[in-house]
Amino acid sequence: MPPIAIEPPGLTSATLPGRTFRVSRGRAIPKWAGRFSRKVLDPWQFTRFAHPAEAEFARVLDFYRVRWRYEPRQFALEWHPDGTTAKMFAPDFYLTDFDLYAELTTQKQALVTRKTAKLRRLRELYPDINIRLFYRKDLQRFLARFGIQVASQTVTPPGGFVG
Amino acid sequence: MKPAATLAPPGYVPNSIAGILYSPEEIAQRVRELGQQITRDYAPVGRDLVAFGILKGVLPFQADLMRAIDLPLRSDVMTIAGYRPPNPDAPEQRPPGSVRITKDLDVSVTDRHVLVIEDMVDTGLTLNFILKLLRQRRPASLAVVTLLSREAQRLVTNLPIRYIGFEAPADFLVGYGLDFQEQFRNLPYVGVLKNEMYGN
């Protein structure tokens, strides 16, 4: 059975009164699809991530009871002369408890120049925004502490990666 | 960073170590300094100091630091169940869903001055969990001493880290209690793990 996108990222069944889901192989299935349980779902269970490392990162945050949202906001970085937005940037995670954005990159160091430039621009335009950039090496080290290996940069499948 | 072979007897530096970041002598010197500083700062509180470490990585540092603090104190250890990823080969073996204490403190911290001893503070997620828990027990004060700190990767800000041994670089560090897959804790120095051991 293919994964079912049920709700936007960042919501749990606790925030959706009257909704219950069951979990099958890590995927959230609505109760009207069959048997159900009252298990409260973690957001990663029905968020589509762009990379498996992001799903692992989300699991670790859940483990430490840190509330997060996945790509909740887009920041305009450049504008056309007519005022429309020319370039946007959506940090991967927002950690609600710490008012902090986290951007993960799994690209090799030599390929992250564009992302670094975007982050620099973001900090110039939005100086009140707190953001941390995790390079590939940082992610590898962070996840290796938990016995998780970061996969190489992969092509995101249609629909993204499910936690 | 120094080449590993120059600072340790042949055969004692595993092939997986790229080099030695802090030698046993440098660590001992810094631990002595931290001990002296803590002794000065906590001298006025008398016998009310509780110092505890978070197992397992902290063991060598805690043992050395305690002996460098020239004050009466209560010592203890706490153990936290760390994150374990689900095993795809054994989906029925579900890892713990959230962080929890597997060995709590035996001494009371209420109305006492508490010093949390850490081997390394990286993102601060573990420490944040422990500090939240301790605050509920209403200590007289709460501070952290860590051998290594990696400020650039901190997700949790405003942690009361009062004493830092060394600022850690972005490398994967092992030795002097720090491990990779439970290995290298017994190395007397802090070394840098070769990237190929954990990266690709």
Chai-1 contact restraints between the chains, C-beta under 6 A:
chainA,res_idxA,chainB,res_idxB,connection_type,confidence,min_distance_angstrom,max_distance_angstrom,comment,restraint_id
A,V60,B,Y83,contact,1.0,0.0,6.0,A-B,restraint_1
A,F63,B,Y83,contact,1.0,0.0,6.0,A-B,restraint_2
A,F63,B,S98,contact,1.0,0.0,6.0,A-B,restraint_3
A,F63,B,V99,contact,1.0,0.0,6.0,A-B,restraint_4
A,Y64,B,V99,contact,1.0,0.0,6.0,A-B,restraint_5
A,Y64,B,L125,contact,1.0,0.0,6.0,A-B,restraint_6
A,Y64,B,F129,contact,1.0,0.0,6.0,A-B,restraint_7
A,R65,B,S98,contact,1.0,0.0,6.0,A-B,restraint_8
A,F98,B,V156,contact,1.0,0.0,6.0,A-B,restraint_9
A,K137,B,A170,contact,1.0,0.0,6.0,A-B,restraint_10
A,D138,B,Q153,contact,1.0,0.0,6.0,A-B,restraint_11
A,Q140,B,Y198,contact,1.0,0.0,6.0,A-B,restraint_12
A,Q140,B,G199,contact,1.0,0.0,6.0,A-B,restraint_13
A,R141,B,F172,contact,1.0,0.0,6.0,A-B,restraint_14
A,A144,B,Y198,contact,1.0,0.0,6.0,A-B,restraint_15
A,F146,B,Y83,contact,1.0,0.0,6.0,A-B,restraint_16
A,I148,B,P85,contact,1.0,0.0,6.0,A-B,restraint_17
